[in-house]
Every structure is written in structure tokens, then in C-alpha cells.
Amino acid sequence: MTNQIIDLRSDTVTTPSKAMRDAMATAQVGDDVYDEDQTVKELERTLAKMSGQEAGLFFPSGTQSNLVALLTHCQRGEEFIVGQEAHTYKYEAGGAAVLGSIQPQPIELDPNGTMPLEKIQRAIKLDDFHFARTRLLALENTIGGKVIPQTYISEAGKLARQNNLLFHLDGARVFNAAVEQNISLSEITKQFDSVSICLSKGLGAPVGSVLVGDESFLAQAKRWRKMVGGGMRQVGMLAAAALYALEHNIDSLKADHQLAAQLAEQLIDIDGLVVQGNCANTNMVYLSPEKGDGTEFHQWCAERGLKFGGRNPARLVTHRHITEQQIQSAAEIIRSYFESAK
């Protein structure tokens, strides 16, 4: 076993740097439920400006931010169209259905992570009392590490407007999408009615997401936030960490993508292993052993200090705490498994 753990489970495992902790320790704080935390206000203004939206609202998690967006946009008995693999449908515990009586209409994704526009069009319900009323189209960017093309976002937004649908983005890793395309955040986000932006993944903040949109939408969202338990008090310390991340950590996402690409390149030629797409997707690499369900492979790597998520496919995620040497070591551990299986 290696003495050092190589943790590629997720970019959520990042921890605050000393400089980020110093920013947290000196943050100005107040009671945010009373709208008195000036650091939170600064974070909300900053992300609203960066995203091309009117205003922002700070949340403890992206799951809650997405949930509140759905609760604000949709009434009981209405539905939202969403990708089959999207977090708002598959990985957030069914919150919209359980807590909001909002029906998801999932659509199978194309290999590039998009929902075919013709399938979206067919999924929009007629104005008929037999059906739930289609209210919202929700995208995710990145999804499975894949960047949603700008042309697709424009076409999907046009389709939504033509059908009187609202348009939401789960932007848990939207900064990865912006960095990968070398464009500003607002070029992606300004087209949406609402965007949930996570700060606790590759950017390295310990907690938090900001929901951005217009002021009337966020006024309603603030009521929902209180109802679902998201009202926080002296939370400026967490907002300070997020502000530090926005100022210092966005460009470092490029290094995460480069490390993921290096890892994929070192694994492509291994007999018995499939690297999905023969490449990395931003900061993610997906692997599928040709034999078995992946459990033995997962256990082999874990025993040697390499952690990752999933089984078949396995997901390996690079982040700010991963080095080139660790990528090399990870590749060697993976290669050793398949060589031993010959």
C-alpha cells in the first residue's frame, strides 16, 4: 500500500488554503436573515455581475439552491424537462417531487451531454387537463465533465422562449465550462432565467452556492430558502472564502483539466480498460473495465491508496490538491491491476 492517499473521488474534497482561512478569519459578518451580512452581500453582488444577472442569493449547498429555483419557478402539478443523468433529476434525492410536487420529465442525453432538441419539443405537454403543465427547461453545465456547447445553449434557450418555458442552469461546475472554452462566465449564464453556481468544488471554498437571476425571482426564492431551512446568520466567513476563491482560484481550474488529460492519455493503451471517449472531460476521466462489474478493480486501487467514485464506469476527478506525481502514481496503480489480471 502507498503511504499517500490519492483522492480522485470528487473535486468536493478540496479544503481551504491558509490564505482562504485568513480571509475567513477577518471577514465582516452580520445576521444574514436580517439582511445585515455585508460580506454575503458582496458575494451576491459579485456573482450577479460576473454572471450577467441582476442579483444573487447565497445558499449552503447547490442541492438547496437548485431545489429553491425549481420551487420558485414551478407550482404543484407542473413539470420541468431535464436530462436523465442531471443532478436535479437523479442525484438530489427527488427533492422537487417530494417537497414541491413538481414532476420531472427526464430525457435521455446524447453522448455529448445534451438533450436532443426534438425530444425536448416532443416532451412539452399540450395545454390539456390530462397533463402536467410544462413550466421549465433545466440544463446542467458541465455534465459528466462535458461542456455544453454555446450554440446548443442558444438553441435550447430559443426553444424554451418559443414555448413559454423558463430556463434554469445547474452550474455546479460552470466555471470549468467557462475556463475550458476560454470565455467569461456571463457568456454562458446570461441566457438563463436562473443559475445555481457552486463554489465548493474545484474553486476550493468549503461551503456554498449562489443562485442568480432577476430581483423579483430572488425575492420569491428568499422565502423558499427560509422555508427549506437555508436562512443563515453570521455567515460572512463562508462568503469570504467564496470571494477569495473567485479572486484567486478560477484560473487554476486549467491545471485540473490538464492533469485529467494527462491521466487519460496514460491509460488509453491499457488492455482490458476502456477510457470513455479516449479522453478526459474537463477535470473528469471515466473508466470501464472490460471484464467484471468494476468492484474488484475499485477495491484493488483503494488498497493501494487510490480513491475514486463509481464502479463501471469509474469516475476519477482531478482538483487543486492533485499533483503531476500523483497522476503518475494513479496511472501506475491502475496499470498494475490490469497487468496482474493477465
C-alpha positions in Angstrom: 0.0 0.0 0.0 1.1 3.6 -0.7 1.7 5.9 2.2 -0.2 8.7 0.5 -3.8 8.7 -0.4 -4.6 9.9 -4.0 -8.2 11.1 -3.6 -9.9 11.4 -7.0 -13.4 10.8 -5.8 -14.5 14.3 -6.4 -13.4 18.0 -6.5 -15.7 18.4 -3.4 -12.8 17.1 -1.3 -10.8 20.3 -1.6 -10.1 22.1 1.6 -9.4 25.8 2.2 -5.8 27.1 1.8 -4.2 29.2 4.6 -4.8 32.4 2.7 -8.5 31.4 2.3 -8.7 30.7 6.1 -7.1 34.1 6.8 -9.8 35.8 4.7 -12.4 33.9 6.6 -11.0 34.9 10.0 -11.0 38.6 9.2 -14.4 38.7 7.4 -17.0 41.2 8.4 -20.2 39.4 9.5 -23.7 40.2 10.4 -27.1 38.4 10.6 -27.9 37.4 7.0 -31.5 36.6 7.8 -31.9 40.2 8.7 -30.0 41.1 5.5 -27.1 42.5 7.5 -24.1 40.5 6.5 -22.1 42.8 4.3 -19.7 40.0 3.1 -22.6 37.9 1.9 -24.0 40.9 0.1 -20.6 41.5 -1.6 -20.5 37.8 -2.7 -24.0 38.0 -4.1 -23.3 41.3 -6.0 -20.0 39.9 -7.3 -21.5 36.7 -8.8 -24.5 38.5 -10.1 -22.2 40.9 -12.0 -20.0 38.0 -13.2 -23.0 36.0 -14.5 -24.7 38.9 -16.2 -27.7 38.6 -13.9 -29.4 41.2 -11.7 -28.9 39.7 -8.2 -27.8 36.7 -6.2 -28.8 34.7 -3.1 -26.3 32.7 -1.0 -27.2 29.1 -0.2 -25.4 26.5 2.0 -25.5 23.9 -0.9 -26.1 23.5 -4.6 -28.8 20.9 -3.9 -30.7 23.5 -1.9 -30.1 26.2 -4.5 -31.4 24.1 -7.3 -34.4 23.0 -5.2 -35.3 26.6 -4.4 -35.0 27.5 -8.1 -37.4 24.7 -9.1 -39.8 25.6 -6.2 -39.8 29.3 -7.3 -40.3 28.6 -11.0 -42.9 25.8 -10.8 -46.2 25.3 -9.0 -47.5 22.0 -7.6 -48.5 19.7 -10.5 -46.3 21.4 -13.0 -43.2 19.8 -14.6 -39.7 20.5 -15.6 -37.8 18.9 -18.5 -34.4 17.7 -17.5 -31.6 15.3 -18.6 -31.8 11.7 -17.5 -28.3 12.0 -15.8 -28.8 15.5 -14.5 -28.3 16.1 -10.8 -31.6 17.9 -10.4 -33.3 14.7 -11.5 -31.0 11.8 -10.5 -28.7 12.9 -7.6 -30.6 15.3 -5.4 -32.9 12.8 -3.7 -36.0 13.7 -5.7 -36.4 16.9 -3.8 -38.5 18.7 -6.4 -41.1 15.9 -6.5 -41.0 15.2 -2.7 -41.1 18.8 -1.4 -42.6 20.7 -4.3 -44.9 18.1 -6.0 -43.1 19.1 -9.2 -42.9 16.4 -11.9 -39.6 15.8 -13.6 -39.8 14.8 -17.3 -36.4 13.2 -17.9 -34.9 12.9 -21.4 -32.0 10.6 -22.3 -28.9 12.5 -23.2 -26.9 12.4 -26.3 -23.2 11.3 -25.9 -22.1 15.0 -25.8 -24.3 15.6 -22.7 -27.1 17.5 -24.4 -30.8 16.7 -24.7 -31.9 16.4 -28.3 -33.9 19.5 -29.1 -36.5 17.5 -31.0 -37.0 15.3 -27.9 -37.5 18.4 -25.8 -40.1 19.7 -28.2 -42.0 16.4 -28.1 -41.9 16.3 -24.3 -43.6 19.7 -23.9 -47.2 18.9 -23.0 -50.2 20.3 -24.7 -52.5 22.6 -22.7 -54.7 19.8 -21.7 -56.0 19.0 -18.2 -54.8 15.4 -18.6 -51.2 16.5 -18.4 -48.9 18.3 -16.0 -48.2 21.8 -17.3 -44.7 22.0 -18.7 -43.1 25.0 -17.0 -39.3 24.8 -17.1 -36.3 23.5 -19.1 -33.3 22.7 -16.9 -29.7 22.2 -18.2 -26.5 21.3 -16.4 -23.1 22.5 -17.4 -20.7 20.8 -17.2 -22.4 17.4 -17.0 -20.3 14.3 -16.5 -17.4 16.8 -17.1 -18.7 17.5 -20.6 -19.0 21.2 -21.7 -22.4 22.0 -23.2 -21.7 23.9 -26.5 -22.6 27.5 -26.6 -24.6 27.0 -29.8 -26.7 24.4 -28.1 -27.5 26.6 -25.1 -28.6 29.4 -27.5 -30.8 27.0 -29.4 -32.3 25.4 -26.2 -33.0 28.9 -24.9 -34.7 29.9 -28.1 -36.8 26.7 -27.9 -37.7 27.5 -24.3 -38.8 31.0 -25.1 -40.9 29.9 -28.1 -42.8 27.5 -25.8 -43.1 30.0 -22.9 -40.8 27.9 -20.7 -38.5 29.2 -18.1 -34.8 28.3 -18.4 -32.6 27.1 -15.5 -29.0 26.1 -15.3 -27.4 23.9 -12.7 -24.0 25.4 -12.9 -22.3 23.3 -10.3 -19.1 23.3 -12.5 -20.0 26.2 -14.8 -16.6 27.8 -14.1 -15.0 24.6 -15.5 -17.0 25.1 -18.7 -16.0 28.8 -18.9 -12.3 28.0 -18.4 -12.3 25.2 -20.9 -13.8 27.4 -23.6 -11.7 30.5 -22.6 -14.8 32.6 -22.3 -16.4 34.7 -19.5 -18.9 33.2 -17.1 -21.6 35.6 -18.3 -21.3 34.3 -21.9 -22.7 31.1 -20.6 -25.1 32.2 -17.9 -26.7 35.4 -19.1 -29.1 33.4 -21.3 -30.8 31.7 -18.4 -33.6 32.9 -16.1 -31.8 31.4 -13.1 -28.4 29.8 -12.5 -27.1 27.9 -9.5 -23.4 28.4 -9.1 -21.4 26.2 -6.8 -18.2 27.4 -5.0 -17.2 24.3 -3.0 -15.9 22.1 -5.8 -12.9 23.0 -7.9 -12.8 26.5 -6.6 -11.9 25.2 -3.2 -14.4 27.1 -0.9 -15.6 24.9 2.0 -19.4 25.6 1.6 -21.8 27.4 -0.6 -23.7 28.1 -3.8 -25.2 31.3 -5.1 -28.5 31.4 -7.1 -28.6 34.2 -9.6 -31.5 35.7 -11.5 -33.6 38.8 -11.6 -34.6 40.6 -8.4 -38.3 39.6 -8.5 -37.4 35.9 -8.9 -34.9 36.1 -6.0 -37.4 37.8 -3.7 -39.6 34.8 -4.1 -36.6 32.4 -3.8 -35.6 34.0 -0.5 -39.0 33.0 1.0 -38.5 29.4 -0.2 -34.9 29.4 1.2 -36.2 30.2 4.6 -38.9 27.5 4.3 -36.4 24.8 3.5 -34.0 25.8 6.2 -31.5 27.8 4.3 -31.6 31.0 6.3 -28.2 31.5 7.8 -26.9 34.0 10.4 -23.3 35.3 10.7 -22.2 33.5 7.5 -19.9 36.1 6.2 -16.9 33.9 7.0 -18.1 31.4 4.4 -18.9 34.2 1.9 -15.3 35.4 2.4 -14.0 32.0 1.5 -16.1 32.1 -1.7 -14.9 35.6 -2.6 -11.3 34.5 -2.1 -12.0 31.6 -4.5 -13.5 33.8 -7.1 -10.5 36.2 -7.0 -7.7 33.6 -6.8 -8.8 30.1 -7.9 -10.6 30.3 -11.2 -7.6 30.1 -13.4 -6.2 27.1 -11.5 -9.1 25.0 -13.0 -7.0 24.9 -16.2 -4.4 22.9 -14.3 -7.1 20.4 -13.2 -8.1 19.9 -16.8 -4.6 19.4 -17.9 -4.0 16.8 -15.2 -7.1 14.9 -16.2 -6.0 14.9 -19.8 -2.6 13.6 -18.7 -4.2 10.8 -16.8 -6.5 9.8 -19.7 -3.5 9.8 -22.0 -1.6 7.4 -19.8 -4.5 4.9 -19.5 -5.7 4.7 -23.1 -3.3 1.9 -24.2 -4.1 -0.4 -21.3 -5.5 -3.8 -22.4 -8.8 -4.6 -20.7 -9.6 -1.0 -19.8 -11.8 1.5 -21.7 -11.3 5.2 -21.3 -14.7 6.7 -22.2 -14.2 8.9 -25.2 -10.5 8.2 -25.2 -10.0 11.5 -23.4 -10.8 13.5 -20.3 -13.8 15.7 -20.0 -12.6 18.9 -18.3 -11.5 17.5 -14.9 -13.1 14.1 -15.2 -11.9 10.7 -16.6 -14.4 7.8 -16.9 -13.0 4.3 -16.9 -14.7 0.9 -17.6 -13.0 -2.4 -17.1 -13.9 -4.7 -20.0 -14.5 -7.6 -17.6 -16.5 -7.7 -14.4 -18.6 -5.0 -12.7 -15.7 -2.9 -11.5 -15.9 -3.9 -7.8 -12.6 -5.8 -7.8 -10.8 -3.0 -9.7 -12.2 -0.5 -7.3 -11.0 -2.5 -4.2 -7.6 -3.2 -5.7 -7.0 0.6 -6.3 -8.3 1.5 -2.8 -6.0 -0.9 -1.1 -3.1 0.8 -2.8 -4.2 4.3 -1.9 -6.1 5.4 -5.0 -9.7 6.5 -4.3 -12.3 7.2 -7.0 -16.1 7.1 -7.3 -18.3 4.6 -9.1 -17.6 1.1 -10.4 -18.4 0.7 -14.0 -17.8 3.3 -15.2 -15.5 4.6 -12.5 -15.1 8.4 -12.3 -11.8 10.0 -11.5 -11.9 13.7 -10.8 -8.8 16.0 -10.6 -8.7 19.1 -8.4 -6.4 21.6 -6.8 -4.8 19.2 -4.3 -3.7 16.7 -7.0 -0.1 16.9 -8.4 1.5 15.5 -11.5 3.4 13.0 -9.4 0.1 11.7 -8.0 -1.4 11.4 -11.5 1.7 9.3 -12.5 1.2 7.2 -9.4 -2.5 6.7 -10.1 -1.8 5.6 -13.6 0.8 3.1 -12.3 -1.7 1.6 -9.8 -4.3 1.2 -12.5 -1.9 -0.3 -14.9 -0.7 -2.8 -12.3 -4.2 -4.1 -11.8 -4.7 -5.0 -15.4 -1.2 -6.4 -15.7 -1.9 -8.7 -12.7 -5.1 -9.8 -14.3 -3.5 -11.2 -17.4 
